[in-house]
Amino acid sequence: MDKNKTKEKNIKRTLYVIIRDAIIIVLFASVIAMVYNLIRSDGLEWVAKVPYEIFVPCPETLGTVEMIESSDPRFSDGRSLFIDARSEEEYHEWHYADALNLEYDYLDPIPEETMKYMSQNILKSGMARVIVYGDGEGEKGSSGYELGRELSGRGINNIYIVKGGVAALKELKP
Amino acid sequence: MTNTMLNEKWMKFYGLQAHRFIALIVRWYLAYVFISASIHKILVPSDFALDIASYQIMPLVLINMMAIVLPWVELVVGIFLILGFRSQSNALLVSGMMCMFMIALGIALYGGLNISCGCFASGTLEASDPISITTMFRDLAWLLLALYVLVFDNRAIGVDAFLMNRRTKTA
């Protein structure tokens, strides 16, 4: 019985020493870290004042889109809902016909409420397709193309991207 | 098999001399892993801070502190593991860090984040290893190795053994 008690005591003592030493090691390393950070010219601030700008490419469901020329007959058959992917300012400056404005954000996905609003609008309008345009030529990476892919990936079908972007539309309907 | 027999077998296994030598190799391997992981983080703490931030788990107030302190803990632990100084305490710290990394990885993987692990040389996703189940298993393997040292390396070859011998002689 005594032997067991001594054994138990020894184990407890060993665990105590292990944990105590681990804490001392962490404290020792922390002191070195703090001193080194203080003396180096490019040391970090202890507390970041501005949130880190992280760009985390989440595995969003991106759908497929088709390109459409501004001269395409489907363009003017009255069965297309237009979406302007540019900023609100640019939209107010000039936008195509009755286009809706949905500014594409390269960092944040489209909010759920906006998606619901868009889906309802598309359903109510009875349009056959959605035509998206934005900055650039409508190529990969341009706001229109990326917005189109996101809308498509989130369940909206028949998305088309204007080839030539807003410039092509301005030529068509200045 | 009775409990006593099991106990005896365990004690026999626990007391094997081979553990000291196996643990020495394991310790050196873990030391290599931790020292190599710490160097870039110490040299470029801003990169490491960005890596921590990209996990989106830590509050902003703790990110920089962690980026400053953690690499040094890794380095000191690595050096002490090589020297065989307080091996079990260092193994405990390695186990703790591994558990912490695995929890962070698990949360990031569950959240579908496609980010750099930040385990070694930090930086962009293209330049380093992105998090995956493989990263998780790798950390689990290191955790098991650290636990081996924690449990079996009670007479670590190195400074610990030297100090123990001196204490015995003095006594």
Interface residues (C-beta under 8 A of the other chain):
Chain A: T14 V17 I18 I19 R20 D21 A22 I24 I25 V26 F28 A29 S30 I32 A33 M34 Y36 N37 D42 G43 L44 E45 W46 V47 A48 P51 Y52 I54 V56 P57 C58 P59
Chain B: I42 P45 S46 A49 L50 A53 S54 Q56 L60 V61 I63 N64 M65 A67 I68 V69 P71 W72 V73 L75 V76 V77 F80 R86 Q88 S89 N90 L92 L93 G96 G112 L113 N114 I115 L125 L150 N154
